[in-house]
Amino acid sequence: MRGINKVTLVGTLGSDPIIRTASNGAQFANFAVATSEAWQDKQTGEWREHTEWHRIVARAKMAEYVANNLKKGNKVYLEGSLNTRAWTDEQKIERYVTEIRLQTYQRLDTTAMTTPV
């Protein structure tokens, strides 16, 4: 049986996408999306909120689309897959990061901007 690696988020961009070029010439864009949840504390009755930040990476043409169409504060619907990368830093410490590889998005706060599939 094969698994499913699919992430769906609705959130707010925390910064403008930043385009970078890899050593092989491939372009990619990185940005962060915040999702929040609120609940009422059963003991105190106070409202609580928790914000989770998600690292998003867009590659190739998708990097261009997000760089041209998304800005800090935009509300977005995103679909992608989880990807964990590992590398060794300058101090020879192995580091890991889990990101969402963007496959499609839609802006929710203006006229719908949808990426081609």
Secondary structure, 3 states (H helix, E strand, C coil): CCCCCCEEEEEEECCCCEEEECCCCCEEEEEEEEEEEEEECCCCCCEEEEEEEEEEEEEHHHHHHHHHHCCCCCEEEEEEEEEEEEEECCCCCEEEEEEEEEEEEEECCCCCCECCC
